[in-house]
Amino acid sequence: LAELPAGGAHRLLAVAAFERAASAWRRYATESARQYKPQRLTLLGPEPVDLRALLAKALADLALVGAPPRLPSATITPGGVVLEVEAATDASGKTSAEIPGFSGTGYVVLSPTSSGEKLAFSYRAPKAARVLIELRYAIAKGDVTLPVLVNGKPATTKALLWSTDGTWQIDTVAADVVRGENRMSLGGAPIEFALDLLNVLPLASTRTGADHR
């Protein structure tokens, strides 16, 4: 693959294939890290393994075909209700536009001193149901388990945010909403991260791929 001509059709197809595979690996690693205890490690055979640490090996395949060894920014799943962060009530974090690929007019940077609980999104549900909430975020390094609150109650799962290497990535939580207006907010985070938007989906929706921004 490394010998394919730069810009050729076969190389472009190879790059797209490896990007899809690496993006899928990242999402699998996130789910695995969320589910397994202790220390968010997956048990593969007799030894615990942090699948997030293996993402670098998946990204190495991109370098083999001449692409930057990093994931493209993730796209949200079509068909959802997009809640842009700049339209949220009391956007207490710092608004910014430095990280490329954001949606809307900007994003908000949240830190331990700017609680996400003050950043309230309003979502009108046509009926009471369980939904999926995608969080599109960027984080420089480290990881954080982030509570998502709906009408003051924790979602059924917590978001697991981890280093995005200068790109925008997505994690998903499940939550119950009531018919009519719902207030969505985030719990406190011990480290700084950027939030671009929330995307609220019916529970039956599935994730798609990723693309460049």
Order of alpha helices (4+ residues) and beta strands (2+ residues): alpha-beta-beta-alpha-beta-beta-beta-beta-beta-beta-beta-beta-beta-beta-beta-beta
